[in-house]
Amino acid sequence: VQAPADVTWWDDLDLALQAQAEGQDVWAFDGSKLKWKEVPTALRELEDLRYLLMSRNKLESLPSWLSSMTDLRVVIADHNRLTSFPDVLLDMPQLVQVSMGENFIDGIPLDIDRMTQLQFLGLWGNVLARFPASLGDLNHLEVLDLLHNDMTEEEQRDLRAAGRQAIE
């Protein structure tokens, strides 16, 4: 995750909330390896959060209130138990980086192009077998990581062609 060097990463939610209450900027939270089964509701109080890491937990979904975090730019939820692409992310056009590798996601929503600012999408190591043409409509997308999914050669060719068209 590329955050500016001067950004402090918090990994204790209580300390992050306390720091925010004391007037500190809390822009980055690393909730990785905290054994979360669900995202703590208290996290929504970090209103200025821009970077959110939630890798290596036990998450099966992301909460709908996440879309109220309008400053959030990066969401990383690799190595969880997600079985579908979280719809809440579609309501967050400001996101520039999303990674949900090593989950059990079986599809990409047809309206993925609602994520208009997306530059990086990591869905490696899932069980994806179909890829919507709307991926080609993500005008800012620079990296699409679909390694280790169930793609046919034809789908790989179509994705490469869509990527070239988006660049041109």
C-alpha positions, 0 to 999 in steps of 0.5 A, a space after each residue: 500500500 502506497 501511503 505518504 511517508 509521513 502518514 502514521 499507521 495505527 494497528 490498535 483501534 482504541 489508540 487510533 480513536 484516542 489519538 483522533 479525539 486528541 486532534 491527531 490525523 488518523 489516516 491509516 489503519 492496519 487491522 491485519 491479523 486481528 482475527 476479525 470475523 466482522 469489521 468493528 463498528 467503532 472503525 467508522 468513527 475514524 472519519 478521515 481514514 484513507 488507507 484501510 488494511 484488513 488482510 489475514 482475518 476471517 471476514 466473510 463480508 464488508 459492512 454497508 456503513 463503509 461507504 460513508 467513509 468518503 475519504 477512504 482511498 485504499 481497501 485491502 482485504 486479502 486472505 479472508 473468507 469473502 465469497 462475493 465481491 462486496 457491493 459496498 465497494 461499488 458505492 465508493 467511486 473514490 477508491 483508487 486501490 482495492 485488493 481482495 486476493 486469496 479469498 473465495 470470490 466467484 464473480 465480478 459485478 457487471 457494474 464494476 465500472 461504478 468504481 470510476 477512480 480505481 487504479 489497482 484491482 487485485 483479485 488474484 487467487 480467487 475462484 473467478 471464472 467470468 469477467 465482465 466487459 465493464 472492466 474495460 470501462 475502468 478508465 483509470 485502471 493501471 493494474 488488474 491482478 487476476 492471477 490464479 483464477 479460472 480463466 480460459 485463454 479466450 478470456 485472457 485475450 479479451 482482457 488483454 485487448 480491453 486493457 490495450 483499448 483502455 490505454 489508447 
